[in-house]
Amino acid sequence: MKLLTNITSTLVPVALVSLFSLSILTPQAQAHCEVPCGIYSDETVFTDLQTHLATIEKAMTEFNSLSTEPSKNANQLIRWINNKEIHATKIQEIVSQYFLTQRIKVDEADKNAYMLKLTQLHQMTVLAMKCKQTTDLENAQKLHKVLDAFKASYEKK
């Protein structure tokens, strides 16, 4: 029995590290791949952003609720945090890969509108990062406001 315990305690961490390494090194298929396919519409992308943000808010709320008994809820706490991280990263990817690289163009006629959009996208990226770093719902609420403001300025085109 002691031998089994020693083997298990050695192999489990090695297996977890191996799985984690594989998941990082394995190429992931991502939406908004910069191929001009015409599949993604702006409205769909904004809906996706809202869904990611709602998931972050839900994860923060659940984490804050479950943290009253951390030893009892350890697995769920970890799952909610991981989920929050994934969705915040997806927001950053959409901002970068969809809007900054494909949709926002330098407009010589209205540099102020261009700078406003760039500023709002930067704010969204930073607030998504803050959502990763904390479980403070204020960051998600600020992100909501900036997303709404960006959508309004973006739709003015």
DOKOL-126602 format. One line per 4 residues: number of its first residue (from 1); their letters; for each residue x, y, z negated of N, C-alpha, C, O, CB. Coordinates in Angstrom, 2 decimals. Last residue first. Glycine has a CB too. Example, Ala and Ser with C-alpha at 12.3 -4.5 7.8 and 13.67 -1.06 7.14 Angstrom:
2
2	SA	12.85:-2.25:-7.08:13.67:-1.06:-7.14:12.90:0.03:-7.87:13.41:1.14:-8.04:14.08:-0.60:-5.72; 13.19:-5.69:-7.80:12.30:-4.50:-7.80:13.20:-3.30:-7.80:14.24:-3.32:-8.46:11.31:-4.47:-9.05 $
***
This chain:
157
157	KKEY	-19.90:54.67:37.38:-19.03:54.57:38.56:-19.17:55.80:39.38:-18.52:55.92:40.42:-19.34:53.34:39.39; -21.60:54.17:35.29:-21.69:55.46:35.99:-20.95:55.44:37.31:-21.34:56.13:38.26:-21.15:56.58:35.10; -20.88:51.79:34.12:-22.02:51.77:35.04:-22.23:53.10:35.76:-22.96:53.15:36.74:-23.28:51.39:34.30; -18.84:52.63:32.44:-18.52:51.77:33.57:-19.64:51.81:34.61:-19.39:51.84:35.82:-18.27:50.33:33.10 $
153	SAKF	-20.17:53.99:30.43:-19.25:54.75:31.30:-18.90:53.94:32.55:-18.70:54.52:33.62:-17.95:55.13:30.52; -21.69:51.84:29.36:-22.35:53.06:29.86:-21.42:53.83:30.81:-21.85:54.26:31.88:-22.78:53.97:28.67; -19.67:50.07:28.59:-20.67:49.65:29.58:-21.35:50.87:30.19:-21.56:50.93:31.41:-21.73:48.70:28.93; -18.39:51.63:26.63:-17.68:51.27:27.86:-18.68:50.87:28.95:-18.55:51.29:30.10:-16.69:50.12:27.59 $
149	ADLV	-20.40:51.72:24.69:-19.94:52.97:25.31:-19.21:52.68:26.62:-19.38:53.40:27.60:-19.01:53.75:24.33; -20.56:48.98:24.03:-21.73:49.68:24.56:-21.33:50.98:25.28:-21.86:51.29:26.34:-22.72:50.00:23.42; -17.92:48.64:23.05:-18.40:47.86:24.19:-19.62:48.54:24.84:-19.68:48.65:26.06:-18.77:46.42:23.75; -17.97:50.36:20.86:-17.06:50.64:21.98:-17.49:49.87:23.23:-17.43:50.40:24.34:-15.60:50.28:21.61 $
145	KHLK	-19.89:49.08:19.26:-20.10:50.45:19.72:-19.23:50.79:20.92:-19.68:51.42:21.87:-19.81:51.43:18.58; -18.65:46.55:18.84:-19.97:46.64:19.47:-20.20:48.04:20.05:-20.66:48.18:21.19:-21.08:46.30:18.45; -16.42:47.36:17.42:-16.25:46.75:18.74:-17.56:46.79:19.52:-17.56:47.04:20.72:-15.74:45.29:18.61; -17.65:48.16:15.08:-16.94:49.15:15.89:-16.76:48.63:17.31:-16.91:49.38:18.28:-15.58:49.51:15.26 $
141	QANE	-18.55:45.64:14.25:-19.52:46.70:14.52:-18.89:47.81:15.38:-19.53:48.33:16.29:-20.06:47.29:13.21; -16.12:44.34:13.81:-17.04:43.83:14.84:-18.07:44.89:15.22:-18.42:45.02:16.39:-17.75:42.55:14.34; -15.16:45.91:11.69:-14.40:45.82:12.95:-15.28:45.32:14.09:-15.19:45.82:15.21:-13.19:44.90:12.79; -17.07:45.43:9.73:-16.95:46.78:10.27:-16.18:46.77:11.59:-16.50:47.53:12.50:-16.25:47.70:9.25 $
137	LDTT	-16.72:42.87:8.77:-17.74:43.08:9.80:-17.68:44.47:10.41:-18.19:44.68:11.51:-19.12:42.84:9.21; -13.75:41.42:8.19:-14.46:42.66:7.91:-15.44:42.94:9.05:-15.01:43.23:10.17:-13.47:43.84:7.72; -11.98:39.44:8.23:-13.39:39.04:8.30:-14.26:40.24:7.92:-15.37:40.08:7.41:-13.68:37.83:7.34; -9.05:39.91:10.36:-9.86:40.08:9.16:-11.22:39.41:9.31:-11.55:38.88:10.37:-10.05:41.57:8.85 $
133	QKCK	-7.72:39.41:12.76:-6.94:39.59:11.54:-7.76:39.59:10.26:-7.23:39.32:9.18:-6.18:40.85:11.63; -9.65:39.34:14.74:-8.85:38.14:14.47:-8.20:38.23:13.10:-8.13:37.24:12.37:-7.78:37.94:15.56; -10.51:41.95:14.65:-11.47:40.90:14.32:-10.76:39.57:14.05:-11.21:38.77:13.23:-12.49:40.73:15.45; -8.24:43.17:15.60:-8.60:43.39:14.20:-9.64:42.37:13.73:-9.66:41.98:12.57:-9.14:44.83:14.01 $
129	MALV	-8.41:42.33:18.28:-7.28:41.90:17.45:-7.61:42.05:15.97:-7.31:41.16:15.17:-6.01:42.72:17.80; -10.69:43.73:18.97:-10.74:42.27:19.03:-9.59:41.69:18.19:-9.76:40.69:17.49:-10.65:41.76:20.50; -9.62:46.30:18.75:-10.65:45.88:17.80:-10.84:44.37:17.82:-11.13:43.78:16.78:-11.98:46.58:18.13; -7.82:46.25:20.92:-7.32:46.44:19.56:-8.35:45.97:18.54:-8.00:45.32:17.56:-6.95:47.92:19.32 $
125	TMQH	-9.62:45.93:23.06:-8.55:44.95:22.84:-8.02:45.04:21.41:-7.80:44.01:20.76:-7.40:45.18:23.85; -11.20:48.22:22.80:-11.81:46.89:22.70:-10.76:45.83:22.40:-10.99:44.93:21.59:-12.56:46.55:23.98; -9.28:50.23:23.27:-9.93:50.14:21.96:-10.57:48.76:21.76:-10.49:48.20:20.67:-10.99:51.24:21.81; -8.80:49.70:25.97:-7.73:49.54:25.00:-8.30:49.40:23.59:-7.86:48.55:22.81:-6.76:50.73:25.06 $
121	LQTL	-11.29:50.36:27.00:-10.81:48.98:27.13:-9.67:48.71:26.15:-9.59:47.63:25.57:-10.35:48.71:28.56; -11.30:53.11:26.39:-12.31:52.22:25.80:-11.87:50.76:25.89:-12.06:50.00:24.94:-13.66:52.40:26.51; -9.15:53.98:27.98:-9.13:54.16:26.53:-10.11:53.22:25.85:-9.78:52.59:24.84:-9.45:55.61:26.16; -10.11:53.40:30.55:-8.88:52.78:30.05:-8.80:52.85:28.53:-8.43:51.87:27.88:-7.65:53.46:30.67 $
117	KLMY	-12.37:55.10:30.59:-12.52:53.64:30.70:-11.29:52.91:30.18:-11.41:51.92:29.47:-12.80:53.24:32.15; -11.07:57.60:30.40:-12.05:57.19:29.40:-12.22:55.67:29.41:-12.22:55.04:28.36:-13.42:57.89:29.64; -9.57:57.64:32.75:-8.88:57.61:31.45:-9.83:57.19:30.32:-9.41:56.49:29.39:-8.27:58.98:31.14; -11.69:57.77:34.62:-10.73:56.67:34.65:-10.03:56.53:33.29:-9.92:55.42:32.76:-9.69:56.89:35.77 $
113	ANKD	-12.80:60.22:33.95:-13.62:59.01:33.84:-12.73:57.77:33.81:-12.99:56.83:33.05:-14.63:58.92:35.02; -10.60:61.88:34.57:-11.13:61.83:33.20:-11.98:60.57:32.97:-11.88:59.93:31.93:-11.96:63.09:32.90; -10.25:61.67:37.32:-9.25:61.07:36.44:-9.74:60.96:35.00:-9.34:60.04:34.28:-7.96:61.88:36.47; -11.96:61.61:39.89:-12.35:61.79:38.49:-11.40:61.06:37.55:-11.70:59.97:37.06:-13.78:61.31:38.27 $
109	AEDV	-10.68:61.29:42.35:-11.70:62.33:42.20:-12.04:62.60:40.74:-12.37:63.74:40.39:-12.96:61.93:42.95; -9.04:59.08:42.14:-8.42:60.39:42.26:-9.43:61.52:42.02:-9.06:62.59:41.53:-7.80:60.55:43.65; -9.22:56.46:40.21:-10.15:57.30:40.98:-9.57:58.71:41.01:-9.62:59.43:40.02:-11.59:57.29:40.36; -8.03:53.31:40.02:-7.65:54.70:39.87:-8.54:55.52:40.79:-8.60:55.28:42.00:-6.12:54.93:40.20 $
105	KIRQ	-10.46:50.94:38.90:-9.57:51.47:39.94:-9.22:52.93:39.64:-10.03:53.67:39.08:-10.23:51.34:41.35; -11.42:48.06:37.37:-11.14:49.48:37.12:-10.09:49.95:38.13:-8.99:49.42:38.19:-10.64:49.71:35.64; -11.47:45.34:38.23:-12.63:46.21:38.40:-12.35:47.70:38.22:-12.99:48.52:38.88:-13.68:45.81:37.44; -9.08:43.82:37.90:-9.92:43.66:39.08:-10.95:44.77:39.29:-11.28:45.09:40.43:-10.62:42.37:38.99 $
101	TLFY	-7.55:44.32:35.63:-6.86:43.91:36.85:-7.74:43.90:38.09:-7.24:43.96:39.21:-6.27:42.55:36.66; -9.43:45.27:33.72:-8.21:46.02:34.01:-7.56:45.60:35.32:-7.06:46.46:36.06:-7.22:45.84:32.89; -11.63:43.32:33.88:-11.80:44.77:34.05:-10.50:45.47:34.45:-10.49:46.19:35.45:-12.32:45.38:32.76; -10.46:40.67:33.88:-11.59:41.06:34.72:-11.61:42.56:34.96:-11.61:43.02:36.11:-12.91:40.61:34.08 $
97	QSVI	-8.18:40.51:32.27:-8.22:39.82:33.56:-9.39:40.23:34.45:-9.29:40.12:35.67:-8.27:38.35:33.32; -8.68:42.24:29.98:-7.46:42.29:30.78:-7.66:41.72:32.18:-7.35:42.38:33.17:-6.36:41.53:30.08; -11.26:41.62:29.11:-10.85:43.02:29.27:-9.65:43.10:30.21:-9.62:43.92:31.12:-10.50:43.67:27.90; -11.05:38.84:28.96:-11.99:39.45:29.90:-11.61:40.90:30.16:-11.63:41.36:31.31:-13.43:39.36:29.35 $
93	EQIK	-9.11:38.58:26.91:-8.85:38.07:28.26:-9.77:38.70:29.29:-9.33:39.06:30.38:-9.01:36.55:28.28; -10.44:39.70:24.72:-9.19:40.31:25.20:-8.88:39.85:26.63:-8.42:40.65:27.45:-8.03:39.96:24.27; -12.51:37.84:24.49:-12.82:39.25:24.77:-11.58:39.94:25.34:-11.67:40.67:26.32:-13.31:39.98:23.49; -11.03:35.58:23.84:-11.77:35.62:25.11:-12.16:37.04:25.48:-12.14:37.41:26.66:-13.03:34.74:25.02 $
89	TAHI	-10.12:36.29:21.30:-9.15:36.13:22.39:-9.85:36.19:23.75:-9.33:36.77:24.69:-8.37:34.81:22.25; -12.54:36.14:19.96:-11.84:37.43:20.04:-10.81:37.40:21.17:-10.64:38.37:21.90:-11.16:37.76:18.68; -13.05:33.40:20.20:-13.94:34.35:20.87:-13.32:35.76:20.95:-13.57:36.48:21.91:-15.28:34.42:20.13; -10.93:32.29:18.69:-11.13:31.92:20.10:-11.96:32.98:20.81:-11.62:33.40:21.92:-11.81:30.54:20.20 $
85	EKNN	-11.37:33.39:16.13:-10.13:33.66:16.87:-10.30:33.41:18.37:-9.87:34.21:19.20:-8.98:32.79:16.32; -13.83:32.24:15.45:-13.70:33.70:15.53:-12.48:34.07:16.37:-12.54:34.97:17.21:-13.60:34.32:14.11; -13.06:29.54:15.34:-14.06:29.97:16.30:-13.98:31.49:16.53:-14.05:31.95:17.66:-15.46:29.58:15.83; -11.31:29.59:13.15:-10.83:29.19:14.48:-11.78:29.67:15.57:-11.33:30.16:16.62:-10.66:27.66:14.56 $
81	IWRI	-13.16:30.32:11.15:-12.02:31.20:11.47:-11.48:30.86:12.86:-11.22:31.76:13.66:-10.89:31.06:10.41; -14.87:28.11:11.16:-15.39:29.44:11.48:-14.27:30.40:11.86:-14.41:31.20:12.79:-16.19:30.01:10.31; -13.07:26.06:10.42:-13.75:26.00:11.71:-14.30:27.37:12.11:-14.20:27.75:13.28:-14.89:24.99:11.65; -12.32:26.86:7.85:-11.31:26.77:8.90:-11.97:26.78:10.28:-11.49:27.44:11.20:-10.45:25.50:8.73 $
77	LQNA	-14.79:26.62:6.56:-14.09:27.90:6.59:-13.07:27.92:7.73:-12.98:28.90:8.49:-13.38:28.17:5.24; -15.31:23.90:6.82:-16.16:24.85:7.51:-15.49:26.22:7.61:-15.62:26.91:8.62:-17.50:24.97:6.81; -13.27:22.87:5.15:-13.34:22.52:6.57:-14.17:23.53:7.36:-13.76:23.96:8.44:-13.93:21.13:6.75; -13.88:24.07:2.58:-12.60:24.29:3.28:-12.69:23.99:4.78:-12.22:24.79:5.59:-11.53:23.42:2.66 $
73	NKSP	-15.93:24.16:0.72:-16.23:24.51:2.12:-14.98:24.66:2.98:-15.04:25.32:4.02:-17.01:25.79:2.16; -14.92:23.60:-1.78:-16.08:22.82:-1.31:-16.28:23.00:0.19:-16.76:22.09:0.87:-17.35:23.23:-2.06; -13.02:25.55:-2.05:-12.60:24.14:-2.08:-13.71:23.23:-1.56:-13.44:22.20:-0.96:-12.21:23.72:-3.51; -14.48:28.01:-1.89:-13.54:27.60:-0.84:-13.16:26.12:-0.87:-12.99:25.51:0.19:-12.31:28.41:-0.95 $
69	ETSL	-17.12:29.40:-2.45:-16.69:28.08:-2.93:-15.70:27.48:-1.93:-16.04:26.54:-1.22:-17.92:27.13:-3.14; -17.22:31.77:-1.15:-17.52:31.79:-2.59:-17.14:30.46:-3.24:-16.87:30.41:-4.44:-19.01:32.08:-2.82; -16.88:31.45:1.53:-15.68:31.63:0.71:-15.96:31.74:-0.78:-15.03:31.79:-1.58:-14.96:32.85:1.15; -19.32:31.38:2.84:-18.74:30.10:2.40:-17.54:30.28:1.49:-17.20:29.37:0.74:-18.33:29.28:3.61 $
65	SNFE	-19.67:34.13:3.42:-20.62:33.40:2.58:-20.00:32.13:2.00:-20.14:31.84:0.81:-21.87:33.05:3.40; -17.54:34.70:5.09:-17.70:35.47:3.85:-18.66:34.77:2.90:-18.47:34.82:1.68:-18.20:36.88:4.16; -18.09:32.87:7.17:-16.85:32.76:6.38:-17.02:33.48:5.05:-16.69:32.93:3.99:-15.65:33.36:7.16; -20.53:33.89:8.13:-20.46:32.54:7.56:-19.23:32.38:6.69:-19.30:31.81:5.60:-20.47:31.49:8.66 $
61	TMAK	-19.66:36.41:9.04:-20.71:36.30:8.05:-20.67:34.95:7.35:-20.75:34.86:6.12:-22.09:36.52:8.70; -17.76:35.67:10.98:-17.37:36.49:9.83:-18.38:36.36:8.70:-18.01:36.21:7.53:-17.23:37.96:10.24; -19.40:34.24:12.76:-18.27:33.57:12.11:-17.83:34.35:10.87:-17.55:33.76:9.82:-17.10:33.41:13.08; -21.12:36.28:13.62:-21.66:35.12:12.92:-20.56:34.41:12.14:-20.77:34.01:11.00:-22.33:34.15:13.91 $
57	EITA	-19.26:37.93:14.94:-20.02:38.44:13.79:-20.60:37.29:12.96:-20.56:37.33:11.73:-21.16:39.36:14.27; -18.42:36.17:16.96:-17.46:36.69:15.99:-18.18:37.18:14.74:-17.77:36.88:13.62:-16.62:37.84:16.61; -20.83:35.87:18.34:-20.20:34.70:17.72:-19.19:35.13:16.66:-19.10:34.52:15.59:-19.52:33.82:18.78; -21.19:38.43:19.31:-22.19:37.88:18.38:-21.62:36.67:17.64:-21.90:36.47:16.46:-23.48:37.49:19.13 $
53	LHTQ	-18.98:38.51:21.06:-19.04:39.41:19.90:-20.04:38.91:18.87:-19.77:38.97:17.67:-19.41:40.83:20.36; -19.72:36.63:22.96:-18.47:36.45:22.20:-18.51:37.30:20.93:-18.12:36.84:19.85:-17.23:36.83:23.06; -22.04:37.89:23.90:-22.12:36.57:23.27:-20.87:36.30:22.43:-20.97:35.79:21.31:-22.30:35.47:24.34; -21.00:40.21:25.05:-21.95:40.32:23.93:-22.06:39.00:23.18:-22.15:38.99:21.95:-23.34:40.75:24.45 $
49	LDTF	-19.45:39.03:27.09:-18.80:39.82:26.04:-19.71:39.95:24.82:-19.25:39.81:23.68:-18.43:41.22:26.57; -21.52:37.88:28.64:-20.50:37.03:27.99:-19.81:37.78:26.85:-19.60:37.22:25.77:-19.46:36.56:29.02; -22.75:40.23:29.51:-23.50:39.28:28.68:-22.54:38.35:27.94:-22.73:38.08:26.76:-24.49:38.45:29.54; -20.69:41.24:31.08:-21.12:42.00:29.90:-21.94:41.10:28.95:-21.82:41.21:27.73:-21.96:43.23:30.32 $
45	VTED	-20.67:39.21:33.03:-19.49:39.43:32.20:-19.86:40.23:30.95:-19.38:39.91:29.86:-18.39:40.18:33.00; -23.17:39.57:34.19:-22.83:38.30:33.55:-21.65:38.47:32.60:-21.65:37.92:31.50:-22.52:37.22:34.60; -22.83:42.15:35.26:-23.85:41.90:34.24:-23.58:40.61:33.48:-23.75:40.56:32.27:-25.25:41.85:34.88; -20.83:41.77:37.19:-20.57:42.61:36.03:-21.57:42.32:34.90:-21.19:42.26:33.74:-20.63:44.09:36.42 $
41	SYIG	-20.55:38.35:38.19:-21.13:39.68:38.33:-20.82:40.47:37.07:-20.58:39.89:36.01:-22.67:39.61:38.60; -18.60:35.95:39.77:-18.85:36.68:38.54:-19.44:38.05:38.84:-18.90:38.81:39.65:-17.56:36.83:37.73; -18.23:35.16:42.42:-19.14:34.40:41.55:-19.53:35.22:40.32:-20.68:35.17:39.89:-18.48:33.09:41.11; -16.37:36.21:44.13:-17.68:36.82:44.11:-18.69:36.12:43.21:-19.87:36.45:43.23:-18.22:36.88:45.47 $
37	CPVE	-13.73:35.49:44.43:-14.75:34.50:44.77:-16.16:35.09:44.81:-17.04:34.53:45.46:-14.72:33.37:43.77; -10.78:36.36:44.61:-12.00:37.12:44.91:-13.14:36.22:45.38:-13.49:36.20:46.56:-11.70:38.17:45.98; -9.12:35.33:41.81:-9.43:34.92:43.17:-10.74:35.62:43.52:-11.72:35.48:42.78:-9.54:33.33:43.32; -8.80:35.89:39.18:-8.25:36.85:40.12:-8.34:36.37:41.57:-7.70:36.95:42.45:-6.83:37.14:39.77 $
33	CHAQ	-10.18:34.31:37.44:-8.83:33.88:37.81:-8.18:34.77:38.86:-7.12:34.43:39.39:-8.87:32.48:38.32; -12.40:34.23:35.68:-11.82:35.49:36.14:-10.37:35.27:36.57:-9.47:35.97:36.11:-11.91:36.57:35.04; -11.82:31.55:33.36:-12.66:32.33:34.26:-11.92:33.60:34.65:-10.93:33.98:34.03:-14.03:32.67:33.59; -9.24:29.11:33.35:-9.89:30.28:32.78:-10.75:30.96:33.83:-10.45:30.93:35.02:-8.85:31.27:32.23 $
29	AQPT	-7.83:26.11:32.36:-8.59:26.79:33.40:-9.33:27.95:32.75:-9.98:27.78:31.72:-9.58:25.81:34.12; -4.63:25.81:30.96:-6.06:25.92:30.73:-6.70:26.62:31.92:-6.17:27.61:32.43:-6.36:26.68:29.41; -1.90:23.58:30.73:-2.54:24.71:31.41:-4.05:24.66:31.20:-4.67:23.59:31.25:-2.21:24.71:32.93; -0.50:22.72:27.66:-1.37:22.28:28.74:-2.02:23.48:29.41:-2.63:24.31:28.74:-2.44:21.31:28.21 $
25	LISL	0.78:23.83:25.48:1.53:23.69:26.72:0.68:23.25:27.91:1.11:23.40:29.05:2.63:22.71:26.51; -1.13:23.75:23.45:-0.54:25.04:23.84:0.12:24.94:25.22:0.02:25.86:26.03:0.49:25.50:22.80; -1.70:21.07:23.23:-2.78:21.99:23.56:-2.25:23.34:24.00:-2.86:24.00:24.84:-3.71:22.16:22.38; 0.80:20.03:22.51:0.20:19.67:23.79:-0.88:20.66:24.19:-0.98:21.04:25.36:-0.37:18.27:23.73 $
21	SFLS	1.05:21.12:19.94:2.01:21.48:20.98:1.45:21.18:22.36:1.60:21.98:23.28:3.33:20.74:20.78; -1.07:19.82:18.64:-1.07:21.27:18.74:-0.14:21.72:19.86:-0.49:22.60:20.64:-0.65:21.90:17.40; -0.17:17.15:18.83:-1.43:17.56:19.46:-1.48:19.06:19.66:-1.90:19.54:20.71:-2.62:17.11:18.62; 2.20:17.35:17.30:2.24:16.92:18.70:0.98:17.35:19.44:1.06:17.87:20.56:2.41:15.41:18.79 $
17	VLAV	1.20:18.07:14.81:2.11:18.98:15.50:2.17:18.64:16.98:2.19:19.54:17.83:3.53:18.92:14.87; -0.30:15.74:14.28:-0.96:17.04:14.38:-0.10:18.05:15.12:-0.60:18.81:15.95:-1.29:17.56:12.99; 1.73:13.79:14.21:0.66:13.69:15.20:-0.04:15.04:15.38:-0.35:15.43:16.51:-0.35:12.62:14.78; 3.18:14.70:12.00:3.84:14.61:13.31:2.79:14.56:14.41:2.94:15.22:15.44:4.76:13.37:13.38 $
13	PVLT	1.28:14.44:9.90:1.79:15.77:10.30:2.46:15.76:11.68:2.32:16.72:12.44:2.78:16.27:9.27; 0.90:11.55:10.14:-0.19:12.50:10.33:0.33:13.89:10.68:-0.14:14.48:11.65:-1.06:12.56:9.07; 3.35:10.25:9.53:2.81:10.26:10.89:1.73:11.31:11.11:1.66:11.89:12.20:2.27:8.92:11.22; 3.78:10.58:6.77:4.79:11.02:7.74:4.19:11.18:9.13:4.49:12.15:9.82:5.95:10.03:7.78 $
9	STIN	1.58:9.53:5.53:1.96:10.91:5.19:3.02:11.45:6.14:3.13:12.66:6.29:2.47:10.98:3.76; 1.64:6.94:6.66:0.54:7.86:6.95:0.94:9.30:6.67:0.67:10.19:7.47:-0.70:7.50:6.14; 3.94:5.90:5.47:3.84:5.99:6.93:2.78:7.02:7.31:3.00:7.86:8.18:3.51:4.61:7.54; 3.26:6.04:2.75:4.44:6.75:3.25:4.37:6.94:4.76:4.69:8.01:5.28:5.72:5.99:2.89 $
5	TLLK	0.99:4.37:2.71:0.87:5.77:2.31:2.04:6.59:2.84:1.84:7.70:3.34:0.79:5.89:0.78; 2.17:1.94:3.45:1.13:2.53:4.28:0.95:4.02:3.98:0.79:4.83:4.89:-0.19:1.80:4.09; 3.84:1.56:1.24:4.42:1.71:2.57:3.42:2.37:3.52:3.79:3.25:4.30:4.87:0.34:3.12; 1.97:1.22:-0.79:2.85:2.39:-0.84:3.48:2.64:0.52:3.64:3.79:0.93:3.94:2.19:-1.91 $
1	M	0.83:-1.19:0.00:0.00:0.00:0.00:0.87:1.26:0.00:0.57:2.23:0.69:-0.94:0.00:-1.21 $
***
